[in-house]
Amino acid sequence: MAETISEFSKNTQISEHTLRYYEKEGLLKPIRDKLNYRLYSEKDYEWIHFINKLKRTGISLKEIKRYAYLREIGDETIAERKELLLKHRKTLVEKYEKAKENLSLLDDKITLYQKMEQAQKSTE
């Protein structure tokens, strides 16, 4: 199965402009037909879905490019790829802990205001 950039764009919901940018940055490497049109394969689908998952974690494009470069080299980079993901995981955990702390602060303040409103209603 090979799809043109317009078909791939439609099926992945990623703009053609973004796909061309990803190619320019070395993230995607579609094959080319005789007329030099881009053709995307099932492997490209799998890879773009993984890129999207990485992006949702907040990883930088620079880190995704590094990961892509290491992936292209092959299995001898497994340890480096794992380390890159572990480093990003640590960053995510730190952000998650900070977000939990901030939510707790907001919850405490909301609870205080609810008690204050109840006290106002009972004095009216």
C-alpha positions as CSV (number, residue, x, y, z in Angstrom):
1,M,0.0,0.0,0.0
2,A,1.4,3.4,-1.0
3,E,-0.5,6.7,-0.7
4,T,0.1,10.1,-2.0
5,I,0.7,13.0,0.3
6,S,-2.9,14.2,0.0
7,E,-4.3,10.7,0.9
8,F,-1.8,10.4,3.8
9,S,-2.6,13.9,5.0
10,K,-6.3,13.1,4.9
11,N,-6.0,9.8,6.7
12,T,-3.6,11.0,9.4
13,Q,-5.2,14.5,9.8
14,I,-1.8,16.1,9.4
15,S,-1.5,18.9,6.9
16,E,0.5,18.4,3.8
17,H,2.6,21.4,4.9
18,T,3.4,19.7,8.2
19,L,4.3,16.4,6.4
20,R,6.7,18.3,4.1
21,Y,8.2,20.0,7.1
22,Y,8.7,16.6,8.9
23,E,10.4,15.3,5.8
24,K,12.6,18.4,5.6
25,E,13.5,17.9,9.3
26,G,14.3,14.2,8.7
27,L,11.4,12.8,10.6
28,L,9.7,11.2,7.6
29,K,11.3,9.7,4.6
30,P,8.6,8.7,2.1
31,I,9.7,6.9,-1.0
32,R,9.3,8.7,-4.4
33,D,7.7,7.4,-7.5
34,K,9.0,7.9,-11.1
35,L,7.5,11.4,-11.2
36,N,9.1,12.2,-7.8
37,Y,5.8,12.3,-6.0
38,R,5.9,11.2,-2.3
39,L,4.5,7.8,-1.5
40,Y,3.7,6.8,2.1
41,S,3.6,3.3,3.4
42,E,2.2,1.4,6.3
43,K,5.5,1.9,8.1
44,D,5.1,5.7,7.7
45,Y,1.6,5.4,9.3
46,E,3.1,3.5,12.3
47,W,5.9,6.0,12.6
48,I,3.7,9.2,12.3
49,H,1.3,7.8,15.0
50,F,4.3,7.3,17.3
51,I,5.5,10.8,16.6
52,N,2.1,12.1,17.5
53,K,2.1,10.1,20.7
54,L,5.5,11.6,21.6
55,K,4.3,15.1,20.8
56,R,1.3,14.6,23.1
57,T,3.8,14.0,25.9
58,G,5.2,17.4,25.4
59,I,8.6,16.2,24.1
60,S,10.5,18.8,22.0
61,L,10.8,18.5,18.3
62,K,14.6,18.5,18.8
63,E,14.3,15.3,21.0
64,I,12.0,13.7,18.4
65,K,14.5,14.5,15.7
66,R,17.2,12.9,17.8
67,Y,15.1,9.9,18.5
68,A,14.4,9.6,14.7
69,Y,18.0,9.8,13.9
70,L,18.9,7.1,16.4
71,R,16.1,4.9,15.2
72,E,17.4,5.2,11.6
73,I,20.9,4.1,12.7
74,G,19.4,0.8,14.1
75,D,19.3,-1.5,17.0
76,E,22.8,-0.4,18.3
77,T,21.1,2.8,19.5
78,I,18.4,1.1,21.7
79,A,20.2,2.2,24.9
80,E,20.4,5.8,23.7
81,R,16.7,5.8,22.7
82,K,15.7,4.3,26.0
83,E,17.8,7.0,27.8
84,L,16.2,9.7,25.8
85,L,12.7,8.5,26.8
86,L,13.7,8.0,30.4
87,K,14.9,11.5,30.6
88,H,11.7,12.8,29.1
89,R,9.7,10.6,31.5
90,K,11.5,12.2,34.4
91,T,10.6,15.6,33.2
92,L,6.9,14.6,32.8
93,V,6.8,13.1,36.3
94,E,8.2,16.4,37.7
95,K,5.6,18.4,35.8
96,Y,2.9,16.0,37.0
97,E,3.9,16.3,40.6
98,K,3.9,20.1,40.3
99,A,0.4,20.0,38.7
100,K,-0.8,17.8,41.5
101,E,0.6,20.3,44.0
102,N,-1.1,23.2,42.2
103,L,-4.4,21.3,42.0
104,S,-4.3,20.7,45.8
105,L,-3.7,24.4,46.4
106,L,-6.7,25.3,44.3
107,D,-8.9,22.6,45.9
108,D,-8.0,23.9,49.4
109,K,-8.9,27.5,48.3
110,I,-12.2,26.3,46.7
111,T,-13.1,24.4,49.9
112,L,-12.4,27.5,52.0
113,Y,-14.6,29.6,49.8
114,Q,-17.4,27.0,49.9
115,K,-17.2,27.1,53.7
116,M,-17.2,30.9,53.7
117,E,-20.3,30.9,51.4
118,Q,-22.1,28.4,53.7
119,A,-21.3,30.6,56.7
120,Q,-22.6,33.7,55.0
121,K,-25.9,31.9,54.1
122,S,-26.4,30.6,57.6
123,T,-26.0,34.2,59.0
124,E,-28.6,35.7,56.6
